[in-house]
Amino acid sequence: MNVRFGDVFYFQIENGNFCYAQVLEEPECAFFSLESKKPDCAESAIVSNLLFRAWVHKSSYKQWSKACNFPVAASLAEKIPRFKKNALNGRPSIYIDGKETPATFDEVQGLECAAVWEHEHIISRISDQLSGKGNSWLASLQPRKNG
């Protein structure tokens, strides 16, 4: 599937409402909720309801419907730091724009994990976030002291 910067995809979540994903710099997407039972590609309605940004596996696009393409907001075009954990020694680092810098546990708190999400996990995360519940997938990726 040909995916371009600014493309907007939509998909239904458990409650029947639609959520949207706008393609940023691949593999990143910004996710938005729109409490509507029918898809709508109104830019102002979508971008005002940002949920989160995450890296997405390319297979997810096959399960979503393409709605439109509109300019990416300047705030979403900016690179954001993510955290990584060294698989060998468990030490955290901050990853941004292809560069990795050693970090402390406290420095990586609140950062999105440098992980690629599958469609099912995105749906789970959105549904849990909208219902005010914690998400097990998100929790499993959070930094932990001493491993």
C-alpha positions as a Markdown table, in Angstrom:
| # | Residue | x | y | z |
|---|---|---|---|---|
| 1 | Met | 0.0 | 0.0 | 0.0 |
| 2 | Asn | 1.3 | 3.4 | -0.9 |
| 3 | Val | 1.3 | 5.5 | 2.3 |
| 4 | Arg | 2.3 | 9.2 | 2.2 |
| 5 | Phe | 3.1 | 11.8 | 4.8 |
| 6 | Gly | -0.2 | 13.5 | 5.8 |
| 7 | Asp | -2.5 | 10.5 | 4.8 |
| 8 | Val | -5.4 | 10.1 | 7.2 |
| 9 | Phe | -6.8 | 6.6 | 7.8 |
| 10 | Tyr | -9.9 | 5.7 | 9.9 |
| 11 | Phe | -11.0 | 2.6 | 11.7 |
| 12 | Gln | -13.8 | 1.6 | 14.1 |
| 13 | Ile | -13.2 | 0.8 | 17.7 |
| 14 | Glu | -15.2 | -1.3 | 20.1 |
| 15 | Asn | -17.8 | 1.3 | 20.9 |
| 16 | Gly | -18.6 | 1.8 | 17.2 |
| 17 | Asn | -17.0 | 5.2 | 17.0 |
| 18 | Phe | -14.2 | 6.0 | 14.6 |
| 19 | Cys | -10.6 | 6.8 | 15.3 |
| 20 | Tyr | -8.1 | 8.3 | 12.9 |
| 21 | Ala | -4.5 | 7.9 | 12.3 |
| 22 | Gln | -2.5 | 10.5 | 10.4 |
| 23 | Val | 0.8 | 9.4 | 8.9 |
| 24 | Leu | 3.7 | 11.4 | 10.1 |
| 25 | Glu | 7.3 | 10.4 | 9.3 |
| 26 | Glu | 7.0 | 6.7 | 8.9 |
| 27 | Pro | 6.6 | 4.6 | 10.9 |
| 28 | Glu | 5.0 | 7.2 | 13.2 |
| 29 | Cys | 1.3 | 8.1 | 13.2 |
| 30 | Ala | -0.8 | 10.5 | 15.3 |
| 31 | Phe | -4.0 | 9.0 | 16.6 |
| 32 | Phe | -7.2 | 11.0 | 17.1 |
| 33 | Ser | -10.6 | 10.1 | 18.4 |
| 34 | Leu | -13.8 | 11.5 | 16.9 |
| 35 | Glu | -17.0 | 10.5 | 18.7 |
| 36 | Ser | -19.0 | 9.8 | 15.5 |
| 37 | Lys | -20.7 | 6.7 | 14.2 |
| 38 | Lys | -19.7 | 7.6 | 10.6 |
| 39 | Pro | -16.3 | 8.5 | 9.2 |
| 40 | Asp | -15.6 | 12.2 | 8.6 |
| 41 | Cys | -12.4 | 13.7 | 7.2 |
| 42 | Ala | -13.0 | 17.2 | 8.6 |
| 43 | Glu | -9.4 | 18.3 | 9.5 |
| 44 | Ser | -10.5 | 20.6 | 12.3 |
| 45 | Ala | -12.6 | 17.9 | 14.0 |
| 46 | Ile | -9.9 | 15.3 | 13.8 |
| 47 | Val | -6.7 | 17.3 | 14.8 |
| 48 | Ser | -8.4 | 18.8 | 17.9 |
| 49 | Asn | -8.7 | 15.3 | 19.5 |
| 50 | Leu | -5.2 | 14.0 | 19.6 |
| 51 | Leu | -4.8 | 10.9 | 21.7 |
| 52 | Phe | -1.1 | 9.9 | 21.3 |
| 53 | Arg | 1.6 | 9.4 | 18.8 |
| 54 | Ala | 3.1 | 5.9 | 18.2 |
| 55 | Trp | 5.2 | 4.0 | 15.7 |
| 56 | Val | 2.9 | 1.6 | 13.6 |
| 57 | His | 3.7 | -1.6 | 11.8 |
| 58 | Lys | 3.0 | -1.3 | 8.1 |
| 59 | Ser | 0.6 | -4.2 | 8.2 |
| 60 | Ser | -1.8 | -1.9 | 10.1 |
| 61 | Tyr | -2.6 | 0.2 | 7.1 |
| 62 | Lys | -4.1 | -2.8 | 5.4 |
| 63 | Gln | -6.8 | -3.0 | 8.1 |
| 64 | Trp | -7.6 | 0.7 | 8.0 |
| 65 | Ser | -9.5 | 2.8 | 5.4 |
| 66 | Lys | -7.9 | 5.8 | 3.8 |
| 67 | Ala | -10.0 | 8.9 | 4.2 |
| 68 | Cys | -7.9 | 11.8 | 2.8 |
| 69 | Asn | -4.6 | 13.6 | 3.1 |
| 70 | Phe | -4.2 | 17.0 | 4.7 |
| 71 | Pro | -1.2 | 19.0 | 6.0 |
| 72 | Val | 0.4 | 17.7 | 9.2 |
| 73 | Ala | 0.3 | 20.3 | 12.0 |
| 74 | Ala | 3.7 | 21.8 | 12.8 |
| 75 | Ser | 3.6 | 20.4 | 16.3 |
| 76 | Leu | 3.1 | 16.9 | 14.9 |
| 77 | Ala | 5.9 | 17.3 | 12.3 |
| 78 | Glu | 8.4 | 17.8 | 15.1 |
| 79 | Lys | 10.4 | 14.8 | 16.2 |
| 80 | Ile | 9.7 | 13.6 | 19.8 |
| 81 | Pro | 12.1 | 11.8 | 22.1 |
| 82 | Arg | 11.3 | 8.1 | 22.9 |
| 83 | Phe | 13.0 | 5.8 | 25.3 |
| 84 | Lys | 14.8 | 2.5 | 24.7 |
| 85 | Lys | 16.1 | -0.1 | 27.1 |
| 86 | Asn | 19.4 | -1.9 | 26.3 |
| 87 | Ala | 18.6 | -5.6 | 26.0 |
| 88 | Leu | 21.9 | -6.6 | 27.4 |
| 89 | Asn | 22.4 | -4.3 | 30.4 |
| 90 | Gly | 18.9 | -2.9 | 30.9 |
| 91 | Arg | 20.1 | 0.7 | 30.8 |
| 92 | Pro | 17.7 | 3.3 | 29.4 |
| 93 | Ser | 18.5 | 5.7 | 26.6 |
| 94 | Ile | 16.7 | 8.5 | 24.8 |
| 95 | Tyr | 16.2 | 8.1 | 21.1 |
| 96 | Ile | 15.3 | 11.0 | 18.8 |
| 97 | Asp | 15.8 | 11.5 | 15.1 |
| 98 | Gly | 18.1 | 8.5 | 14.7 |
| 99 | Lys | 20.3 | 9.3 | 17.7 |
| 100 | Glu | 20.5 | 7.5 | 21.0 |
| 101 | Thr | 21.8 | 9.1 | 24.2 |
| 102 | Pro | 22.3 | 7.3 | 27.5 |
| 103 | Ala | 19.8 | 8.4 | 30.1 |
| 104 | Thr | 18.7 | 7.8 | 33.7 |
| 105 | Phe | 15.5 | 6.2 | 34.7 |
| 106 | Asp | 14.1 | 9.5 | 35.8 |
| 107 | Glu | 14.9 | 11.1 | 32.4 |
| 108 | Val | 12.9 | 8.6 | 30.4 |
| 109 | Gln | 9.8 | 8.8 | 32.6 |
| 110 | Gly | 6.7 | 9.9 | 30.6 |
| 111 | Leu | 8.4 | 9.2 | 27.2 |
| 112 | Glu | 6.8 | 6.9 | 24.6 |
| 113 | Cys | 8.7 | 3.7 | 24.1 |
| 114 | Ala | 10.6 | 3.2 | 20.8 |
| 115 | Ala | 8.4 | 0.3 | 19.9 |
| 116 | Val | 6.3 | -0.5 | 16.8 |
| 117 | Trp | 2.6 | -1.2 | 17.5 |
| 118 | Glu | 0.4 | -3.7 | 15.7 |
| 119 | His | -3.2 | -2.8 | 14.8 |
| 120 | Glu | -4.8 | -4.9 | 17.6 |
| 121 | His | -2.6 | -3.3 | 20.2 |
| 122 | Ile | -3.4 | 0.2 | 18.9 |
| 123 | Ile | -7.2 | -0.6 | 19.1 |
| 124 | Ser | -6.7 | -1.9 | 22.7 |
| 125 | Arg | -4.7 | 1.2 | 23.7 |
| 126 | Ile | -7.3 | 3.6 | 22.2 |
| 127 | Ser | -10.3 | 1.8 | 23.7 |
| 128 | Asp | -8.6 | 1.7 | 27.1 |
| 129 | Gln | -7.6 | 5.3 | 27.0 |
| 130 | Leu | -11.1 | 6.5 | 26.0 |
| 131 | Ser | -12.7 | 4.5 | 28.8 |
| 132 | Gly | -10.2 | 5.8 | 31.3 |
| 133 | Lys | -8.6 | 2.4 | 31.9 |
| 134 | Gly | -4.9 | 1.5 | 32.0 |
| 135 | Asn | -3.6 | -0.5 | 29.0 |
| 136 | Ser | -1.7 | -3.7 | 29.6 |
| 137 | Trp | 0.4 | -3.3 | 26.4 |
| 138 | Leu | 1.4 | 0.3 | 27.3 |
| 139 | Ala | 2.2 | -0.7 | 30.8 |
| 140 | Ser | 4.4 | -3.6 | 29.6 |
| 141 | Leu | 6.5 | -1.1 | 27.7 |
| 142 | Gln | 7.0 | 1.4 | 30.5 |
| 143 | Pro | 10.6 | 1.9 | 31.9 |
| 144 | Arg | 11.4 | 0.1 | 35.1 |
| 145 | Lys | 14.2 | 0.7 | 37.6 |
| 146 | Asn | 16.6 | -2.2 | 37.7 |
| 147 | Gly | 15.3 | -3.9 | 34.6 |
